[in-house]
């Protein structure tokens, strides 16, 4: 949880329980580097967002500034290990996203995605 999103007494706004700060090294997805490209994509192809009534929501989210986000965890012993790093596992929600993405690709594209993941 981002500190700016915490409620009173550093409580999680979803679970309404105090957050316990901790520090660990993780791998991050550099979403911020796609800010300009995503803005251009939505300008040139407004039908990209489905359902279409979510376009303004997505535009607002992007215009507010995309932030990099953690895609791994060091404190979890179960899960998919990060290639070449036995101390890290892929964060479960990022893993689910990769599953949905790979299910939407044909066989040749899936092989390319797997090669990209294997390269790290």
Secondary structure, 3 states (H helix, E strand, C coil): CCHHHCCHHHECCCCCCECCCCCCCCCEECHHHHHHHHHHHHHHCHHHCCCHHHHHHHHHHHHCCCCCEECEECCCCCCCEECCEEEEEECHHHHHHHHHHHHCCCHHHHHHHHHHHHHC
